[in-house]
């Protein structure tokens, strides 16, 4: 039995305004087609720079980079848990996952593992402590490399 195009939807979510718009679209599609929605946040340490990192203060024995990574993962879990709860209130089958690593690679790896049939992604996201417009580099790379349909939401 082959999967329909909307059976398993992946939504990379970072809390940016574009990922929030993408979530709205993903919920709408999921409700219409009875799809399962997978929310995914990828934490990438290269985007996380502790305040003292610029001053060479990251060499302390208590490893601030690891603490920042753990805090970022916990923040992502909390945000995704809340969004998943809101999806379920709207009668959308939803789950979430937090991964660490290269954002594009982790999105594509997750999609392959979960047999995703559609990726819905915001056109731009958040990086580090504030918005840095990266010309939608992640969404562009995902759309170029994915073996699945990709819907980019502006």
Secondary structure, 3 states (H helix, E strand, C coil): CCCCCCCEEEEECCCCHHHHHHHHHHHHHHHHHCCEEEEEEEECHHHCCCHHHHHCHHHCCCCHHHHHHHHHHHHHHHHHHHHHHHHHHCCCEEEEEEEECCHHHHHHHHHHHCCCCEEEEECCCCECCECCCCCCHHHHHHHHHCCCEEEEEC
